[in-house]
Amino acid sequence: MITEASKTRYFWHITLALLALAMLVIHPVKAFSKTAYLEGTATYMERMALPPKAVLEVRLVETMKNSRQGKVIAKSSERIRSSVPVKFRLKYNDKKIQRGHQYVLQADIKIDGRVWFTTNERYTVLERDQNTNLILQRVSDEERHTQKGVIFGGWVAVSLDGKPVTGKEDIKMQVTKDGKLSGFSGCNRYFGEVDFRDNAFKTSRMGVTRMACLDRNIANQERRLFDVFDTASVYRLAKGGKELNLLDNNGRTVAVFKR
């Protein structure tokens, strides 16, 4: 015989079960990500030893056919502590891999933030279990010096304080990676130091030879160059790293250089 108490308990059991189901619908349980790995080696064919600060960067990229562009799924960056071939182990989230999409491995060897070696071939992965042996190619000196974000190297002035540079000889500027500044100002040679960290451009300890400028226009142009060194505070690279703009504290362009 079903009593009133039994009906009440049954009612509450059903109610609690429905509430629990509703909570699952409103707050679904998140699926745990599955960690996976890609392993292999990276090497290059040049007969040269890498400096102690060399870094190997490996990327797993979802890409279109015959294209190097795509979405980076995972990336690793580690200091190279042995001779080539260098072993790598790239961790990625298997939940980000979509069936039917194509995935490739790309790699760079960087020194002081610049790419010295890079993969030019397509290394398709995830189609089967495999160890991938990446062969990197040497990047040319010109490509290294024009990489985005790299200021050191040689420059020629195009304009100073909004005025085009004139004269038979170029106004030149050389910046080294350790912050040394030197060049030719039209009549004289100059030298000093420059802090270009975090896009700053702040000169110090400047010196110059004492040759007289017989051409007044060239002499005025030389003074504008040294005024630029005094007022410039930041730099911006343009045109793929081939143009250097120096700006003052107000954001005004005070000089333009080119490679």
C-alpha positions as CSV (number, residue, x, y, z in Angstrom):
1,M,0.0,0.0,0.0
2,I,1.4,3.4,-1.1
3,T,1.3,5.8,1.8
4,E,1.2,9.6,1.6
5,A,4.8,9.6,3.0
6,S,5.9,7.4,0.2
7,K,4.3,9.7,-2.4
8,T,6.1,12.6,-0.9
9,R,9.5,10.9,-0.9
10,Y,9.0,9.9,-4.5
11,F,8.0,13.4,-5.5
12,W,11.2,14.8,-3.9
13,H,13.4,12.2,-5.5
14,I,12.0,13.1,-9.0
15,T,12.4,16.8,-8.2
16,L,16.0,16.5,-7.1
17,A,16.8,14.3,-10.2
18,L,15.3,16.9,-12.5
19,L,17.2,19.7,-10.7
20,A,20.5,17.8,-11.1
21,L,19.8,17.3,-14.8
22,A,19.0,21.0,-15.2
23,M,22.3,21.9,-13.6
24,L,24.2,19.7,-16.0
25,V,22.5,21.5,-18.9
26,I,23.2,24.9,-17.5
27,H,26.7,24.2,-16.4
28,P,28.1,21.5,-18.6
29,V,31.2,19.7,-17.5
30,K,34.2,20.9,-19.4
31,A,36.1,18.3,-21.4
32,F,39.7,17.9,-20.2
33,S,42.3,19.0,-22.7
34,K,44.5,16.2,-24.0
35,T,48.2,17.0,-24.0
36,A,50.2,15.6,-26.9
37,Y,53.7,15.9,-28.2
38,L,55.7,16.1,-31.4
39,E,59.3,15.1,-31.4
40,G,62.2,15.3,-33.8
41,T,65.5,17.0,-34.6
42,A,66.5,20.3,-36.2
43,T,69.8,20.8,-38.1
44,Y,71.5,22.9,-40.7
45,M,74.1,22.1,-43.3
46,E,76.5,25.1,-42.8
47,R,79.9,24.4,-41.3
48,M,79.6,26.8,-38.4
49,A,79.2,26.7,-34.6
50,L,76.4,28.5,-32.9
51,P,77.1,31.0,-30.2
52,P,75.9,30.3,-26.6
53,K,72.8,32.4,-26.9
54,A,71.3,30.7,-29.9
55,V,67.7,29.6,-29.5
56,L,65.6,27.0,-31.4
57,E,62.0,28.0,-31.9
58,V,59.6,25.3,-33.2
59,R,56.0,26.0,-34.2
60,L,53.0,23.8,-35.0
61,V,51.0,25.7,-37.7
62,E,47.5,25.0,-39.2
63,T,48.0,26.1,-42.7
64,M,46.6,26.1,-46.3
65,K,48.3,24.1,-49.1
66,N,51.5,25.6,-50.4
67,S,51.4,28.5,-47.9
68,R,53.7,29.3,-44.9
69,Q,51.0,31.5,-43.3
70,G,48.5,30.0,-40.9
71,K,47.4,29.8,-37.3
72,V,50.0,28.9,-34.7
73,I,48.7,26.0,-32.6
74,A,51.7,25.6,-30.3
75,K,55.2,27.0,-30.0
76,S,58.3,26.2,-28.1
77,S,61.5,28.2,-27.6
78,E,64.6,26.8,-26.0
79,R,68.3,27.6,-25.7
80,I,70.5,25.4,-27.8
81,R,72.9,23.6,-25.5
82,S,74.4,21.0,-27.9
83,S,75.7,20.7,-31.4
84,V,73.3,20.0,-34.2
85,P,71.2,18.0,-34.8
86,V,69.2,19.5,-31.9
87,K,66.4,17.5,-30.4
88,F,63.0,19.1,-29.7
89,R,59.8,18.1,-28.0
90,L,56.8,20.3,-28.8
91,K,53.7,20.1,-26.5
92,Y,50.3,20.9,-28.0
93,N,46.6,20.6,-27.1
94,D,45.1,17.7,-29.1
95,K,41.6,19.3,-28.8
96,K,42.8,22.1,-31.1
97,I,43.5,19.7,-34.0
98,Q,40.6,19.4,-36.5
99,R,40.1,16.5,-38.8
100,G,40.7,17.3,-42.4
101,H,42.9,20.3,-41.7
102,Q,46.6,20.4,-42.6
103,Y,49.4,21.0,-40.1
104,V,53.1,21.7,-40.6
105,L,56.1,22.2,-38.4
106,Q,58.2,25.4,-38.9
107,A,61.4,26.2,-37.1
108,D,63.9,29.1,-36.7
109,I,67.3,29.3,-35.1
110,K,67.6,32.8,-33.6
111,I,70.7,34.7,-32.4
112,D,70.2,37.9,-30.5
113,G,66.5,37.9,-31.6
114,R,67.4,37.6,-35.3
115,V,66.6,34.6,-37.5
116,W,69.8,33.0,-38.8
117,F,68.4,29.7,-40.0
118,T,64.8,28.9,-41.0
119,T,62.8,26.0,-42.6
120,N,61.9,26.6,-46.2
121,E,60.3,23.1,-46.9
122,R,56.9,22.0,-45.8
123,Y,57.1,19.4,-43.0
124,T,53.5,18.0,-42.8
125,V,52.7,16.3,-39.4
126,L,49.9,14.6,-37.5
127,E,49.0,12.4,-40.5
128,R,50.8,9.5,-38.9
129,D,53.1,8.9,-35.9
130,Q,56.5,10.1,-36.8
131,N,59.7,11.8,-35.7
132,T,60.3,14.9,-37.9
133,N,63.8,15.8,-38.9
134,L,63.8,19.5,-39.8
135,I,66.6,20.9,-42.1
136,L,67.0,24.7,-41.7
137,Q,68.5,27.0,-44.4
138,R,70.8,29.9,-43.8
139,V,69.2,33.4,-43.9
140,S,71.2,35.9,-46.0
141,D,72.9,38.9,-44.3
142,E,70.6,41.3,-46.0
143,E,67.5,39.4,-44.7
144,R,68.9,39.4,-41.2
145,H,69.5,43.1,-41.1
146,T,66.0,43.9,-42.5
147,Q,64.1,41.8,-40.1
148,K,61.3,43.6,-38.3
149,G,62.4,45.2,-35.0
150,V,66.2,45.1,-35.8
151,I,67.8,48.6,-35.8
152,F,71.5,47.7,-35.9
153,G,73.3,48.0,-39.2
154,G,74.0,50.8,-41.7
155,W,71.6,53.6,-42.5
156,V,71.6,56.6,-44.9
157,A,69.7,59.8,-44.0
158,V,66.8,60.8,-46.2
159,S,65.4,63.8,-44.4
160,L,66.4,65.8,-41.2
161,D,63.8,67.9,-39.4
162,G,61.4,67.6,-42.4
163,K,64.0,68.7,-44.9
164,P,65.4,66.4,-47.6
165,V,69.1,65.6,-47.3
166,T,71.3,67.2,-50.0
167,G,74.9,67.1,-50.9
168,K,77.3,64.9,-52.9
169,E,78.0,62.6,-50.0
170,D,75.5,60.6,-48.0
171,I,74.9,61.2,-44.3
172,K,75.5,57.8,-42.8
173,M,74.7,56.2,-39.5
174,Q,75.9,52.9,-38.2
175,V,74.4,51.2,-35.1
176,T,75.9,48.1,-33.6
177,K,74.0,45.5,-31.5
178,D,75.9,46.6,-28.4
179,G,74.7,50.2,-28.7
180,K,77.6,51.9,-30.4
181,L,76.7,54.8,-32.8
182,S,79.0,56.2,-35.5
183,G,78.9,57.7,-39.0
184,F,79.5,60.6,-41.4
185,S,77.6,63.8,-40.9
186,G,78.5,65.6,-44.2
187,C,81.8,67.1,-43.1
188,N,82.8,65.2,-40.0
189,R,82.8,61.8,-38.5
190,Y,80.9,61.3,-35.3
191,F,80.7,58.6,-32.7
192,G,78.8,57.8,-29.4
193,E,76.4,55.5,-27.8
194,V,72.7,54.8,-28.3
195,D,70.1,53.1,-26.1
196,F,67.6,51.4,-28.5
197,R,65.9,49.0,-26.1
198,D,62.1,48.9,-26.2
199,N,62.1,51.2,-29.3
200,A,63.9,54.0,-27.4
201,F,66.5,56.0,-29.3
202,K,68.6,58.0,-26.8
203,T,72.1,59.0,-27.6
204,S,74.9,59.7,-25.1
205,R,78.7,60.4,-25.0
206,M,78.6,61.9,-28.5
207,G,81.8,63.1,-30.1
208,V,82.7,64.6,-33.5
209,T,85.8,65.5,-35.5
210,R,86.5,69.2,-36.1
211,M,86.7,69.5,-39.9
212,A,85.4,72.9,-41.2
213,C,82.4,72.8,-43.6
214,L,83.0,75.3,-46.4
215,D,79.5,74.8,-47.8
216,R,77.0,76.6,-45.5
217,N,74.1,74.4,-46.6
218,I,76.1,71.3,-45.7
219,A,77.1,72.9,-42.4
220,N,73.5,73.7,-41.5
221,Q,72.5,70.1,-42.5
222,E,75.2,68.7,-40.2
223,R,73.8,70.8,-37.3
224,R,70.3,69.5,-38.0
225,L,71.7,65.9,-37.7
226,F,73.2,66.6,-34.3
227,D,69.9,68.3,-33.2
228,V,68.1,65.1,-34.2
229,F,70.4,63.1,-32.0
230,D,69.6,65.5,-29.1
231,T,65.8,65.5,-29.6
232,A,65.0,61.9,-30.8
233,S,63.5,59.7,-28.1
234,V,62.0,56.7,-30.0
235,Y,62.3,54.9,-33.3
236,R,59.9,53.2,-35.6
237,L,60.8,50.8,-38.5
238,A,58.7,50.8,-41.7
239,K,58.8,49.2,-45.1
240,G,59.8,45.8,-43.8
241,G,62.6,47.1,-41.7
242,K,64.2,49.1,-44.5
243,E,63.1,52.6,-43.3
244,L,64.0,54.0,-39.9
245,N,62.0,56.9,-38.5
246,L,63.2,58.9,-35.4
247,L,60.6,60.7,-33.3
248,D,60.7,63.2,-30.6
249,N,58.8,63.2,-27.3
250,N,55.8,64.7,-29.0
251,G,55.6,62.0,-31.6
252,R,56.9,64.3,-34.4
253,T,59.2,62.6,-37.0
254,V,62.6,64.4,-36.8
255,A,64.5,62.2,-39.2
256,V,64.1,59.4,-41.8
257,F,66.8,57.0,-42.7
258,K,66.9,54.1,-45.2
259,R,69.0,51.0,-45.6
